[in-house]
Amino acid sequence: MDVVIWIGAALTVLGLTGIVYSIVAVTKAKRSGLSDEDLRARVSRILPINLGALFVSMIGLMAVIIGVMLG
């Protein structure tokens, strides 16, 4: 079950990287002084990346928990 734990850890790190990217991208967009419509458009392009990263991170954490419970 060590393989499941390591794969889960890798997925979790990948998801956290995506979440950090989303945070940095939204912060840069807010600081760039865009109009309200442009800011909404940019944030709406970043939102699917954030949701996907949260999903990957959640799947990774679930894999780690399953690996620990079975191992």
mmCIF file as gemmi writes it, N, C-alpha and C atoms, coordinates in Angstrom:
data_model
loop_
_atom_site.group_PDB
_atom_site.id
_atom_site.type_symbol
_atom_site.label_atom_id
_atom_site.label_alt_id
_atom_site.label_comp_id
_atom_site.label_asym_id
_atom_site.label_entity_id
_atom_site.label_seq_id
_atom_site.pdbx_PDB_ins_code
_atom_site.Cartn_x
_atom_site.Cartn_y
_atom_site.Cartn_z
_atom_site.occupancy
_atom_site.B_iso_or_equiv
_atom_site.pdbx_formal_charge
_atom_site.auth_seq_id
_atom_site.auth_asym_id
_atom_site.pdbx_PDB_model_num
ATOM 1 N N . MET Axp A 1 ? 0.797 -1.197 0 1 0 ? 1 A 1
ATOM 2 C CA . MET Axp A 1 ? 0 0 0 1 0 ? 1 A 1
ATOM 3 C C . MET Axp A 1 ? 0.843 1.265 0 1 0 ? 1 A 1
ATOM 4 N N . ASP Axp A 2 ? 2.145 1.081 0.07 1 0 ? 2 A 1
ATOM 5 C CA . ASP Axp A 2 ? 3.022 2.253 0.026 1 0 ? 2 A 1
ATOM 6 C C . ASP Axp A 2 ? 2.872 3.018 -1.278 1 0 ? 2 A 1
ATOM 7 N N . VAL Axp A 3 ? 2.602 2.281 -2.363 1 0 ? 3 A 1
ATOM 8 C CA . VAL Axp A 3 ? 2.454 2.935 -3.662 1 0 ? 3 A 1
ATOM 9 C C . VAL Axp A 3 ? 1.245 3.868 -3.654 1 0 ? 3 A 1
ATOM 10 N N . VAL Axp A 4 ? 0.15 3.43 -3.05 1 0 ? 4 A 1
ATOM 11 C CA . VAL Axp A 4 ? -1.058 4.267 -2.982 1 0 ? 4 A 1
ATOM 12 C C . VAL Axp A 4 ? -0.774 5.532 -2.175 1 0 ? 4 A 1
ATOM 13 N N . ILE Axp A 5 ? -0.028 5.403 -1.099 1 0 ? 5 A 1
ATOM 14 C CA . ILE Axp A 5 ? 0.304 6.568 -0.268 1 0 ? 5 A 1
ATOM 15 C C . ILE Axp A 5 ? 1.149 7.557 -1.055 1 0 ? 5 A 1
ATOM 16 N N . TRP Axp A 6 ? 2.159 7.062 -1.766 1 0 ? 6 A 1
ATOM 17 C CA . TRP Axp A 6 ? 3.041 7.962 -2.517 1 0 ? 6 A 1
ATOM 18 C C . TRP Axp A 6 ? 2.317 8.612 -3.697 1 0 ? 6 A 1
ATOM 19 N N . ILE Axp A 7 ? 1.457 7.854 -4.369 1 0 ? 7 A 1
ATOM 20 C CA . ILE Axp A 7 ? 0.679 8.447 -5.463 1 0 ? 7 A 1
ATOM 21 C C . ILE Axp A 7 ? -0.265 9.511 -4.907 1 0 ? 7 A 1
ATOM 22 N N . GLY Axp A 8 ? -0.897 9.222 -3.774 1 0 ? 8 A 1
ATOM 23 C CA . GLY Axp A 8 ? -1.773 10.203 -3.141 1 0 ? 8 A 1
ATOM 24 C C . GLY Axp A 8 ? -1.023 11.451 -2.715 1 0 ? 8 A 1
ATOM 25 N N . ALA Axp A 9 ? 0.167 11.257 -2.182 1 0 ? 9 A 1
ATOM 26 C CA . ALA Axp A 9 ? 0.977 12.42 -1.777 1 0 ? 9 A 1
ATOM 27 C C . ALA Axp A 9 ? 1.353 13.264 -2.992 1 0 ? 9 A 1
ATOM 28 N N . ALA Axp A 10 ? 1.692 12.602 -4.093 1 0 ? 10 A 1
ATOM 29 C CA . ALA Axp A 10 ? 2.046 13.335 -5.314 1 0 ? 10 A 1
ATOM 30 C C . ALA Axp A 10 ? 0.84 14.107 -5.849 1 0 ? 10 A 1
ATOM 31 N N . LEU Axp A 11 ? -0.338 13.487 -5.829 1 0 ? 11 A 1
ATOM 32 C CA . LEU Axp A 11 ? -1.542 14.185 -6.278 1 0 ? 11 A 1
ATOM 33 C C . LEU Axp A 11 ? -1.865 15.371 -5.372 1 0 ? 11 A 1
ATOM 34 N N . THR Axp A 12 ? -1.665 15.198 -4.088 1 0 ? 12 A 1
ATOM 35 C CA . THR Axp A 12 ? -1.919 16.289 -3.146 1 0 ? 12 A 1
ATOM 36 C C . THR Axp A 12 ? -0.983 17.467 -3.407 1 0 ? 12 A 1
ATOM 37 N N . VAL Axp A 13 ? 0.28 17.183 -3.632 1 0 ? 13 A 1
ATOM 38 C CA . VAL Axp A 13 ? 1.241 18.246 -3.918 1 0 ? 13 A 1
ATOM 39 C C . VAL Axp A 13 ? 0.897 18.933 -5.238 1 0 ? 13 A 1
ATOM 40 N N . LEU Axp A 14 ? 0.483 18.154 -6.231 1 0 ? 14 A 1
ATOM 41 C CA . LEU Axp A 14 ? 0.079 18.73 -7.511 1 0 ? 14 A 1
ATOM 42 C C . LEU Axp A 14 ? -1.13 19.644 -7.331 1 0 ? 14 A 1
ATOM 43 N N . GLY Axp A 15 ? -2.096 19.206 -6.541 1 0 ? 15 A 1
ATOM 44 C CA . GLY Axp A 15 ? -3.27 20.03 -6.281 1 0 ? 15 A 1
ATOM 45 C C . GLY Axp A 15 ? -2.936 21.298 -5.521 1 0 ? 15 A 1
ATOM 46 N N . LEU Axp A 16 ? -2.07 21.186 -4.532 1 0 ? 16 A 1
ATOM 47 C CA . LEU Axp A 16 ? -1.667 22.372 -3.777 1 0 ? 16 A 1
ATOM 48 C C . LEU Axp A 16 ? -0.905 23.364 -4.65 1 0 ? 16 A 1
ATOM 49 N N . THR Axp A 17 ? -0.123 22.853 -5.575 1 0 ? 17 A 1
ATOM 50 C CA . THR Axp A 17 ? 0.571 23.734 -6.521 1 0 ? 17 A 1
ATOM 51 C C . THR Axp A 17 ? -0.431 24.511 -7.367 1 0 ? 17 A 1
ATOM 52 N N . GLY Axp A 18 ? -1.479 23.836 -7.812 1 0 ? 18 A 1
ATOM 53 C CA . GLY Axp A 18 ? -2.522 24.512 -8.581 1 0 ? 18 A 1
ATOM 54 C C . GLY Axp A 18 ? -3.258 25.551 -7.761 1 0 ? 18 A 1
ATOM 55 N N . ILE Axp A 19 ? -3.499 25.258 -6.495 1 0 ? 19 A 1
ATOM 56 C CA . ILE Axp A 19 ? -4.177 26.22 -5.623 1 0 ? 19 A 1
ATOM 57 C C . ILE Axp A 19 ? -3.312 27.457 -5.404 1 0 ? 19 A 1
ATOM 58 N N . VAL Axp A 20 ? -2.022 27.248 -5.178 1 0 ? 20 A 1
ATOM 59 C CA . VAL Axp A 20 ? -1.111 28.385 -5.005 1 0 ? 20 A 1
ATOM 60 C C . VAL Axp A 20 ? -1.041 29.208 -6.285 1 0 ? 20 A 1
ATOM 61 N N . TYR Axp A 21 ? -1.008 28.528 -7.442 1 0 ? 21 A 1
ATOM 62 C CA . TYR Axp A 21 ? -1.011 29.241 -8.717 1 0 ? 21 A 1
ATOM 63 C C . TYR Axp A 21 ? -2.266 30.109 -8.837 1 0 ? 21 A 1
ATOM 64 N N . SER Axp A 22 ? -3.414 29.563 -8.457 1 0 ? 22 A 1
ATOM 65 C CA . SER Axp A 22 ? -4.665 30.312 -8.54 1 0 ? 22 A 1
ATOM 66 C C . SER Axp A 22 ? -4.624 31.545 -7.646 1 0 ? 22 A 1
ATOM 67 N N . ILE Axp A 23 ? -4.109 31.381 -6.445 1 0 ? 23 A 1
ATOM 68 C CA . ILE Axp A 23 ? -4.02 32.506 -5.514 1 0 ? 23 A 1
ATOM 69 C C . ILE Axp A 23 ? -3.122 33.597 -6.079 1 0 ? 23 A 1
ATOM 70 N N . VAL Axp A 24 ? -1.979 33.203 -6.601 1 0 ? 24 A 1
ATOM 71 C CA . VAL Axp A 24 ? -1.037 34.182 -7.162 1 0 ? 24 A 1
ATOM 72 C C . VAL Axp A 24 ? -1.641 34.875 -8.384 1 0 ? 24 A 1
ATOM 73 N N . ALA Axp A 25 ? -2.317 34.112 -9.243 1 0 ? 25 A 1
ATOM 74 C CA . ALA Axp A 25 ? -2.901 34.697 -10.455 1 0 ? 25 A 1
ATOM 75 C C . ALA Axp A 25 ? -4.005 35.688 -10.125 1 0 ? 25 A 1
ATOM 76 N N . VAL Axp A 26 ? -4.848 35.378 -9.16 1 0 ? 26 A 1
ATOM 77 C CA . VAL Axp A 26 ? -5.92 36.3 -8.787 1 0 ? 26 A 1
ATOM 78 C C . VAL Axp A 26 ? -5.341 37.538 -8.113 1 0 ? 26 A 1
ATOM 79 N N . THR Axp A 27 ? -4.327 37.353 -7.283 1 0 ? 27 A 1
ATOM 80 C CA . THR Axp A 27 ? -3.694 38.505 -6.635 1 0 ? 27 A 1
ATOM 81 C C . THR Axp A 27 ? -3.064 39.438 -7.674 1 0 ? 27 A 1
ATOM 82 N N . LYS Axp A 28 ? -2.379 38.871 -8.663 1 0 ? 28 A 1
ATOM 83 C CA . LYS Axp A 28 ? -1.791 39.692 -9.724 1 0 ? 28 A 1
ATOM 84 C C . LYS Axp A 28 ? -2.873 40.415 -10.519 1 0 ? 28 A 1
ATOM 85 N N . ALA Axp A 29 ? -3.993 39.737 -10.753 1 0 ? 29 A 1
ATOM 86 C CA . ALA Axp A 29 ? -5.083 40.357 -11.508 1 0 ? 29 A 1
ATOM 87 C C . ALA Axp A 29 ? -5.692 41.518 -10.723 1 0 ? 29 A 1
ATOM 88 N N . LYS Axp A 30 ? -5.836 41.353 -9.416 1 0 ? 30 A 1
ATOM 89 C CA . LYS Axp A 30 ? -6.397 42.434 -8.606 1 0 ? 30 A 1
ATOM 90 C C . LYS Axp A 30 ? -5.465 43.639 -8.544 1 0 ? 30 A 1
ATOM 91 N N . ARG Axp A 31 ? -4.177 43.373 -8.488 1 0 ? 31 A 1
ATOM 92 C CA . ARG Axp A 31 ? -3.2 44.476 -8.399 1 0 ? 31 A 1
ATOM 93 C C . ARG Axp A 31 ? -2.947 45.17 -9.729 1 0 ? 31 A 1
ATOM 94 N N . SER Axp A 32 ? -3.375 44.571 -10.839 1 0 ? 32 A 1
ATOM 95 C CA . SER Axp A 32 ? -3.07 45.142 -12.144 1 0 ? 32 A 1
ATOM 96 C C . SER Axp A 32 ? -3.957 46.336 -12.497 1 0 ? 32 A 1
ATOM 97 N N . GLY Axp A 33 ? -4.982 46.581 -11.705 1 0 ? 33 A 1
ATOM 98 C CA . GLY Axp A 33 ? -5.813 47.757 -11.938 1 0 ? 33 A 1
ATOM 99 C C . GLY Axp A 33 ? -6.744 47.621 -13.126 1 0 ? 33 A 1
ATOM 100 N N . LEU Axp A 34 ? -7.251 46.437 -13.363 1 0 ? 34 A 1
ATOM 101 C CA . LEU Axp A 34 ? -8.169 46.213 -14.479 1 0 ? 34 A 1
ATOM 102 C C . LEU Axp A 34 ? -9.546 46.769 -14.146 1 0 ? 34 A 1
ATOM 103 N N . SER Axp A 35 ? -10.33 46.983 -15.175 1 0 ? 35 A 1
ATOM 104 C CA . SER Axp A 35 ? -11.714 47.384 -14.943 1 0 ? 35 A 1
ATOM 105 C C . SER Axp A 35 ? -12.475 46.197 -14.345 1 0 ? 35 A 1
ATOM 106 N N . ASP Axp A 36 ? -13.656 46.468 -13.845 1 0 ? 36 A 1
ATOM 107 C CA . ASP Axp A 36 ? -14.44 45.43 -13.167 1 0 ? 36 A 1
ATOM 108 C C . ASP Axp A 36 ? -14.763 44.268 -14.115 1 0 ? 36 A 1
ATOM 109 N N . GLU Axp A 37 ? -15.13 44.591 -15.331 1 0 ? 37 A 1
ATOM 110 C CA . GLU Axp A 37 ? -15.476 43.539 -16.298 1 0 ? 37 A 1
ATOM 111 C C . GLU Axp A 37 ? -14.257 42.694 -16.656 1 0 ? 37 A 1
ATOM 112 N N . ASP Axp A 38 ? -13.12 43.35 -16.871 1 0 ? 38 A 1
ATOM 113 C CA . ASP Axp A 38 ? -11.899 42.609 -17.212 1 0 ? 38 A 1
ATOM 114 C C . ASP Axp A 38 ? -11.434 41.739 -16.045 1 0 ? 38 A 1
ATOM 115 N N . LEU Axp A 39 ? -11.565 42.264 -14.838 1 0 ? 39 A 1
ATOM 116 C CA . LEU Axp A 39 ? -11.188 41.491 -13.654 1 0 ? 39 A 1
ATOM 117 C C . LEU Axp A 39 ? -12.085 40.266 -13.507 1 0 ? 39 A 1
ATOM 118 N N . ARG Axp A 40 ? -13.372 40.441 -13.722 1 0 ? 40 A 1
ATOM 119 C CA . ARG Axp A 40 ? -14.293 39.307 -13.653 1 0 ? 40 A 1
ATOM 120 C C . ARG Axp A 40 ? -13.964 38.267 -14.719 1 0 ? 40 A 1
ATOM 121 N N . ALA Axp A 41 ? -13.616 38.715 -15.908 1 0 ? 41 A 1
ATOM 122 C CA . ALA Axp A 41 ? -13.283 37.789 -16.982 1 0 ? 41 A 1
ATOM 123 C C . ALA Axp A 41 ? -12.019 36.996 -16.641 1 0 ? 41 A 1
ATOM 124 N N . ARG Axp A 42 ? -11.022 37.667 -16.095 1 0 ? 42 A 1
ATOM 125 C CA . ARG Axp A 42 ? -9.783 36.973 -15.753 1 0 ? 42 A 1
ATOM 126 C C . ARG Axp A 42 ? -9.995 35.983 -14.606 1 0 ? 42 A 1
ATOM 127 N N . VAL Axp A 43 ? -10.75 36.406 -13.601 1 0 ? 43 A 1
ATOM 128 C CA . VAL Axp A 43 ? -11.012 35.513 -12.473 1 0 ? 43 A 1
ATOM 129 C C . VAL Axp A 43 ? -11.86 34.324 -12.918 1 0 ? 43 A 1
ATOM 130 N N . SER Axp A 44 ? -12.779 34.54 -13.841 1 0 ? 44 A 1
ATOM 131 C CA . SER Axp A 44 ? -13.601 33.427 -14.321 1 0 ? 44 A 1
ATOM 132 C C . SER Axp A 44 ? -12.774 32.43 -15.139 1 0 ? 44 A 1
ATOM 133 N N . ARG Axp A 45 ? -11.662 32.855 -15.718 1 0 ? 45 A 1
ATOM 134 C CA . ARG Axp A 45 ? -10.765 31.918 -16.4 1 0 ? 45 A 1
ATOM 135 C C . ARG Axp A 45 ? -9.919 31.141 -15.407 1 0 ? 45 A 1
ATOM 136 N N . ILE Axp A 46 ? -9.65 31.713 -14.246 1 0 ? 46 A 1
ATOM 137 C CA . ILE Axp A 46 ? -8.828 31.061 -13.23 1 0 ? 46 A 1
ATOM 138 C C . ILE Axp A 46 ? -9.653 30.093 -12.384 1 0 ? 46 A 1
ATOM 139 N N . LEU Axp A 47 ? -10.945 30.348 -12.256 1 0 ? 47 A 1
ATOM 140 C CA . LEU Axp A 47 ? -11.811 29.536 -11.409 1 0 ? 47 A 1
ATOM 141 C C . LEU Axp A 47 ? -11.787 28.04 -11.737 1 0 ? 47 A 1
ATOM 142 N N . PRO Axp A 48 ? -11.87 27.617 -12.997 1 0 ? 48 A 1
ATOM 143 C CA . PRO Axp A 48 ? -11.808 26.172 -13.272 1 0 ? 48 A 1
ATOM 144 C C . PRO Axp A 48 ? -10.478 25.537 -12.86 1 0 ? 48 A 1
ATOM 145 N N . ILE Axp A 49 ? -9.401 26.288 -12.957 1 0 ? 49 A 1
ATOM 146 C CA . ILE Axp A 49 ? -8.1 25.767 -12.523 1 0 ? 49 A 1
ATOM 147 C C . ILE Axp A 49 ? -8.125 25.539 -11.016 1 0 ? 49 A 1
ATOM 148 N N . ASN Axp A 50 ? -8.706 26.486 -10.297 1 0 ? 50 A 1
ATOM 149 C CA . ASN Axp A 50 ? -8.796 26.371 -8.844 1 0 ? 50 A 1
ATOM 150 C C . ASN Axp A 50 ? -9.656 25.171 -8.447 1 0 ? 50 A 1
ATOM 151 N N . LEU Axp A 51 ? -10.794 25.021 -9.073 1 0 ? 51 A 1
ATOM 152 C CA . LEU Axp A 51 ? -11.669 23.898 -8.746 1 0 ? 51 A 1
ATOM 153 C C . LEU Axp A 51 ? -11.024 22.558 -9.097 1 0 ? 51 A 1
ATOM 154 N N . GLY Axp A 52 ? -10.357 22.491 -10.234 1 0 ? 52 A 1
ATOM 155 C CA . GLY Axp A 52 ? -9.649 21.265 -10.612 1 0 ? 52 A 1
ATOM 156 C C . GLY Axp A 52 ? -8.536 20.933 -9.634 1 0 ? 52 A 1
ATOM 157 N N . ALA Axp A 53 ? -7.818 21.953 -9.189 1 0 ? 53 A 1
ATOM 158 C CA . ALA Axp A 53 ? -6.74 21.734 -8.229 1 0 ? 53 A 1
ATOM 159 C C . ALA Axp A 53 ? -7.289 21.25 -6.891 1 0 ? 53 A 1
ATOM 160 N N . LEU Axp A 54 ? -8.414 21.802 -6.464 1 0 ? 54 A 1
ATOM 161 C CA . LEU Axp A 54 ? -9.043 21.335 -5.232 1 0 ? 54 A 1
ATOM 162 C C . LEU Axp A 54 ? -9.473 19.878 -5.351 1 0 ? 54 A 1
ATOM 163 N N . PHE Axp A 55 ? -10.007 19.514 -6.507 1 0 ? 55 A 1
ATOM 164 C CA . PHE Axp A 55 ? -10.437 18.132 -6.733 1 0 ? 55 A 1
ATOM 165 C C . PHE Axp A 55 ? -9.253 17.174 -6.71 1 0 ? 55 A 1
ATOM 166 N N . VAL Axp A 56 ? -8.182 17.525 -7.393 1 0 ? 56 A 1
ATOM 167 C CA . VAL Axp A 56 ? -6.99 16.664 -7.421 1 0 ? 56 A 1
ATOM 168 C C . VAL Axp A 56 ? -6.404 16.527 -6.025 1 0 ? 56 A 1
ATOM 169 N N . SER Axp A 57 ? -6.358 17.607 -5.284 1 0 ? 57 A 1
ATOM 170 C CA . SER Axp A 57 ? -5.836 17.564 -3.92 1 0 ? 57 A 1
ATOM 171 C C . SER Axp A 57 ? -6.705 16.68 -3.035 1 0 ? 57 A 1
ATOM 172 N N . MET Axp A 58 ? -8.018 16.774 -3.188 1 0 ? 58 A 1
ATOM 173 C CA . MET Axp A 58 ? -8.922 15.956 -2.392 1 0 ? 58 A 1
ATOM 174 C C . MET Axp A 58 ? -8.756 14.468 -2.724 1 0 ? 58 A 1
ATOM 175 N N . ILE Axp A 59 ? -8.642 14.141 -4 1 0 ? 59 A 1
ATOM 176 C CA . ILE Axp A 59 ? -8.436 12.747 -4.406 1 0 ? 59 A 1
ATOM 177 C C . ILE Axp A 59 ? -7.11 12.235 -3.839 1 0 ? 59 A 1
ATOM 178 N N . GLY Axp A 60 ? -6.085 13.058 -3.867 1 0 ? 60 A 1
ATOM 179 C CA . GLY Axp A 60 ? -4.792 12.668 -3.311 1 0 ? 60 A 1
ATOM 180 C C . GLY Axp A 60 ? -4.862 12.398 -1.821 1 0 ? 60 A 1
ATOM 181 N N . LEU Axp A 61 ? -5.542 13.271 -1.099 1 0 ? 61 A 1
ATOM 182 C CA . LEU Axp A 61 ? -5.677 13.061 0.342 1 0 ? 61 A 1
ATOM 183 C C . LEU Axp A 61 ? -6.489 11.81 0.647 1 0 ? 61 A 1
ATOM 184 N N . MET Axp A 62 ? -7.507 11.533 -0.145 1 0 ? 62 A 1
ATOM 185 C CA . MET Axp A 62 ? -8.292 10.32 0.037 1 0 ? 62 A 1
ATOM 186 C C . MET Axp A 62 ? -7.431 9.086 -0.229 1 0 ? 62 A 1
ATOM 187 N N . ALA Axp A 63 ? -6.575 9.146 -1.236 1 0 ? 63 A 1
ATOM 188 C CA . ALA Axp A 63 ? -5.687 8.027 -1.527 1 0 ? 63 A 1
ATOM 189 C C . ALA Axp A 63 ? -4.709 7.783 -0.383 1 0 ? 63 A 1
ATOM 190 N N . VAL Axp A 64 ? -4.193 8.854 0.189 1 0 ? 64 A 1
ATOM 191 C CA . VAL Axp A 64 ? -3.289 8.707 1.332 1 0 ? 64 A 1
ATOM 192 C C . VAL Axp A 64 ? -4.007 8.053 2.504 1 0 ? 64 A 1
ATOM 193 N N . ILE Axp A 65 ? -5.212 8.496 2.797 1 0 ? 65 A 1
ATOM 194 C CA . ILE Axp A 65 ? -5.959 7.925 3.914 1 0 ? 65 A 1
ATOM 195 C C . ILE Axp A 65 ? -6.272 6.456 3.662 1 0 ? 65 A 1
ATOM 196 N N . ILE Axp A 66 ? -6.682 6.119 2.442 1 0 ? 66 A 1
ATOM 197 C CA . ILE Axp A 66 ? -6.965 4.718 2.124 1 0 ? 66 A 1
ATOM 198 C C . ILE Axp A 66 ? -5.693 3.881 2.227 1 0 ? 66 A 1
ATOM 199 N N . GLY Axp A 67 ? -4.596 4.397 1.726 1 0 ? 67 A 1
ATOM 200 C CA . GLY Axp A 67 ? -3.333 3.669 1.823 1 0 ? 67 A 1
ATOM 201 C C . GLY Axp A 67 ? -2.893 3.439 3.26 1 0 ? 67 A 1
ATOM 202 N N . VAL Axp A 68 ? -3.097 4.417 4.123 1 0 ? 68 A 1
ATOM 203 C CA . VAL Axp A 68 ? -2.728 4.278 5.525 1 0 ? 68 A 1
ATOM 204 C C . VAL Axp A 68 ? -3.651 3.271 6.21 1 0 ? 68 A 1
ATOM 205 N N . MET Axp A 69 ? -4.936 3.33 5.906 1 0 ? 69 A 1
ATOM 206 C CA . MET Axp A 69 ? -5.885 2.412 6.538 1 0 ? 69 A 1
ATOM 207 C C . MET Axp A 69 ? -5.664 0.961 6.104 1 0 ? 69 A 1
ATOM 208 N N . LEU Axp A 70 ? -5.327 0.762 4.842 1 0 ? 70 A 1
ATOM 209 C CA . LEU Axp A 70 ? -5.12 -0.602 4.344 1 0 ? 70 A 1
ATOM 210 C C . LEU Axp A 70 ? -3.725 -1.142 4.642 1 0 ? 70 A 1
ATOM 211 N N . GLY Axp A 71 ? -2.8 -0.24 4.863 1 0 ? 71 A 1
ATOM 212 C CA . GLY Axp A 71 ? -1.423 -0.674 5.065 1 0 ? 71 A 1
ATOM 213 C C . GLY Axp A 71 ? -1.104 -0.777 6.473 1 0 ? 71 A 1
